[in-house]
Amino acid sequence: MPASAATANRPMTPAPMIVATAGHVDHGKTSLVRRLTGVDTDRLPEEKRRGLTIELGFAYADLPDGTRIGFVDVPGHERFLRNMLAGVMGIDSALLVVAADDGPMPQTREHLAILDLIGVAELSVVVSKTDRVSPARVAEVGEALRQLLSDSGFPAISILPVSSETGEGIAALQAHLAARSRARVPRPGGIGFRLAVDRCFTLPGAGTIVTGTVAAGRARVGDLLLLTPRGTQVRVRSIHAQDRDSEEARTGERCALAIAGTRLDRAQVQRGDWIVTPDLHAPTQRFDAYVRPWGDATLRPGLPVHVHLGTADIGGRLTLLSETIGAEGGFVRIALDRETALLHGDRVVIRDHAARRTLAGGRVVDPFPPARHVARASRLPVLRALDEPDPAAALQTLLAAEGCVDMQGFARVRNLDPAGLDLGTARRIGRPDCAVLVSDATYDALCRATLDALTEWHRREPAAIGPAKATLLQALSTRSDRPVVEAVLADLVTSGAIQRDGAALRLPEHTPRLSEQDEALWSRLAPILAESGLRPPRVRELAAQLDRAPDVMERALMRFEAFGRVLRVAPNRFFPPETIARLAAIAETLSAAAEEGGFPAGQFAVETGIGRNLAIQVLEFLDRIGVTKRVGELRHVVRSIEDALG
């Protein structure tokens, strides 16, 4: 088990509060951070030349009472709003800075709207540059800000006047931030590690470095993680958390991870990528979200947009799921131009195609919506259930809406341990590692459908034992509800309502048999397959040896497959189940011995001695039946051959 998962339930002190600045350009955000931390976060030559923040800056302050706070300094210019969004999307606390001489400006309003739309929990407000104006002007700006905050839906917030030049008000701001830090409620962290990459660079002696705020979980030095969406495996060489060397990175911390990997290409790592535990590597290119429009923005079907998720900025296209999206918001589906990593509850901001205006913001509800069209009347109750923040309430509401819930899928999209979920009185079926919750009505209906499908198979194929498990599942389910149907099928097998016969499934009363001619052919064929080792002959080669036409031989092999005596691995090759089991055992050995947890096809070809082309066909077959999973160029064993064929 990865260290991050093994230590997830240990008690730990809260991570220091991370505060992102916000506000119009040239309102003194960077000067204020410098006054609080002693660090100039404008590090780029162009930033120093222009006196303008372009990229994200990071600094830490040890306040007089010992409280440690991290700051993310963001650009205020509208041209660099995408960089601002990368800095605030994973932050729960913000510091809105408004210059006393200018007062609230356009980016003040847009930044404030973004913080509201993505649900930032803590907001502090500063009136800066007070040394440049009269006390009356400071009071006037403070009143304008109170009105703006009220109009934006924020509760009454203390407004602190400061001067970064003279230091006036800095002590009061430090005390305010320290009090906020002590009183804050840390954001819940999931069981699996997630870090959204906002910078990547190299350092001599350290190699590739990625930085970001840890969205969930823990990672320790030596952990094997994945760079997603590419699926590249990396090892954590060292950790710098909260500007200090550390053995672990925790939820809520600003971290720099030194990573290494045999297939890691620094040039491919970019802002918007994620570093995650392997179980959370599930790239998606579409998702459903709940969003609220900003101002008079109108969301319409087919609208091309910029979508900000984590630290990524990705093009996409909008579809309305709610009939209309009013001021209170509604559900939308977004199809992205490329894959990314998402989980339930992740924040999203939508801007227009020209990236000039913020349109809406909200949260991800379903990172893996069904590919097939679902009627709005059926989909909306499911989305409302999924949008429930409390997992136990969401489970019960979802069960009422759909009748069944895939426990593993539900837990993964919320980054939870399925064993810790409150199931209420729901019926739980299936193996522990792929349990499903079902209502009584749904369970009875699926049992009837499964038995009816098997009865129909026997009617059409009276000579066959029965279908293979994968064939029956394909006839019963779509990709989205397959785990539910598989769990019901497993329950029926356990109860004896359906029986296994080799690799086939049948009703207990069904007694198939091969014809005398087929049995005679099998008596000649079986020794040939047994003596061929791990490389059975092709169909045409078997046909030649047994003096049959190739098409006649193929049809006979298909009948033998129906009886579970062979498995069709490729169009021109049939393998005995025992041979597939031996090949799967080799794959399992290679996977267990691999430092990265997976093995390439070439290594499998060498180890089995069956040649590269056939090795790839075998691995693709193992992928199809769920024994192996391809991640990049490697195969990982994720299931036993007994489970897959049984």
Buried (B, 14 or more C-beta within 10 A) or exposed (E): EBBBBEBBEEEBEBBBBBBBBBBBBBBBBBBBBBBBBEBBBBEEEEBEEEEBBBBBBBBBBEBEEEBBBBBBBBBBBBEBBBBBBBBBBBBBBBBBBBBBEBBBBEBBBBBBBBBBBBEBEBBBBBBBBBBBBEEEBBBBBBEBBBEBBEEBEBEEBEBBBBBBBEEEBBEEBBBBBBEBBEEBEBBEBBBBBBBBBBBBEEEEEBBBBBBBBBBBBBBBBEBBBBBBBBBBBBBBBBBBBBBEEBEBBBBBBBBBBBBEBEBBEEEEBEBBBBBBBBBBBBBBBBBBBBBBBBEEBEBEEEBEBBBBBBBBBBBBBBBBBBEEBEEEBBBBBBEBEEBBBBBBBBBBBBBBBEBEBBBBBBBBBBBBBBEEEBEEEEBBBBBBBBBBEEBEEBBBBBBEBBBBBBBBBBBBBBBBEBEEBEBEEBBEBBEEEBBBBBBEEBBEBBBEBBBEBBEEBBEEBEEBBBBBBBBBBEBBBEEBBBBBBBBBBBBBBEEEBBBBEBBBBBBEEBEBEBEEEBEEBBEEBBEBBEEBEBBBBBBBBBBEEBEBEBEEBBEBBEBBBBBBBBBBBBEBBBBBBEBBBBBBEBBBEBBEEBEBBBBBBEBBBBBBEBEEEBBBBBBBBBBEBBBBBBBBEBBBBBBBBEBBBE
